[in-house]
Amino acid sequence: MTLSEVLKQRGYVHQHSSETLEEITDVKKRTVYLGIDPSADSLHVGNLVGLLVLRRFLEHGNNVVILTGGGTGMIGDPGGKGEERNLLDAKSVAKNTKAVAKQIKQIFGTGDFLAVNNADWLTRLRLLEFLRDVGKYFTINSMIKKDIVKNRLDAESPISFTEFSYSLLQAYDYLHLNEAYGVDVQVGGSDQWSNILAGVEFIRRKSEKEVYALTWPLIVNKATGKKFGKSEQGAIWLDPKKTSPYAFYQFFLNVEDDAVEELLLKLTILDYHEVESIVAAHKADPTARTAQKELARAVTALVHGEETAGNAENVSAVLFGEKSLAEVSDDARELLAKEAPSAGIKLGLPVVDALVAAGLASSKREARQFIEDGAISISGASVTDIAATLEESYFQNGIALLKRGKRNTTVLILE
């Protein structure tokens, strides 16, 4: 299968500057670059699409360059923002750049790519040189027509010269990479189309070379209508300290049915026919949530590794009654104690008191009622006696699961 067919099949194509996609992807070996904005110390789920697009280019024998914007990151891309960004200092940008580079290597696995930082050349650029060699190729007439600028002006929201100049710096990056490494394709999300196209036109006019632009559709959270982004509320980060692997897994486990096929195609490296089979099984029995489970496992493994994904999967299975504590590893139990609501208790404590301490009952009277109604279990064993106490047999490595109904669970930790 050709690269163009793969990209179309997985929904990675939005716009391209050539007449046909095949001209970019299938005619000759290319050197492709993607720019990453280090405005935060972690990538987010939306960044995965670009990295997986590059991975596809690599698999088809192309060269890949990933640019981390250590220089442009000190300005910030105004795209998609209704107001001026807060400027980061050089130390913060450098720290973010280092953290992001580590995550990129995890996604690419053994794939070979070149990592560059535009601070290496932009910080050496002189103002007069920039105005003469770059600025003269751009007209204000065309720049103010860009959506990024036009939207700000229409909303009477100020845009500084700093942000206004961002697209020129990005175009200069493309020129530098073309001259230094032979880069002839820049890829990005659909919101970067005008910036990337500006670079294509700049190189054509200045160097009389043919280079290309290719963008993919942004992933949109169907529940909110907003793109997955690092400055939006509820961002799903790749850094396990910002979004824990379990929370990461749960996010994908809970995606809506109408979003799961798109995410399986765009955010995993599962074979297309495997995705088709998963989706077919899901449509046959949506209540089993087969597609969501496969999605959550695949994306978590891609970002955090197979072992961590397995632990997150097992924790979820325990919490939802699909597995017992005895069936999972010590690491999974440790993750469970860390991620789920928990309460420290002592052996011999009445279950009624444990329910109140765990927040599963508002009073002892309510706790007794729950027990009489058959709504309470501990580590899978039903509790029917209102005088029952916490026994050692309930615990695995000092941990037990106290449940009210199917969905309300607290981890009991022996003190």
ABEGO torsion letter per residue (X at the ends): XBAAAAAAAAGABABBABABAAAAAAABBBBBBBBBBAABABBBAAAAAAAAAAAAAAAAGBBBBBBBBAAAAAAEBABGBABBBBBBBAAAAAAAAAAAAAAAAAAAEABBBBBBBAAAAAAABBAAAAAAAAAAABBAAAAAABAAAAAAAAAGBBBBAAAAAAAAAAAAAAAAAAAAAGBABBBBBAAAAAAAAAAAAAAAAAAGBBBBBBBBBBBBBAAAGBBBBAABBGBBBABAAABBAAAAAAAAAABBAAAAAAAAAAABABBAAAAAAAAAAAAABAAAGAAAAAAAAAAAAAAAEAAAAAAAAAAAAAAAGABBAAABBAAAAAAAAAABBBBBBBBGBBAAAAAAAAGABABAAAAAAAAAAGABBBGGBBBABAABBBBAAABBGGBBBBBBEAABBBBBBBX
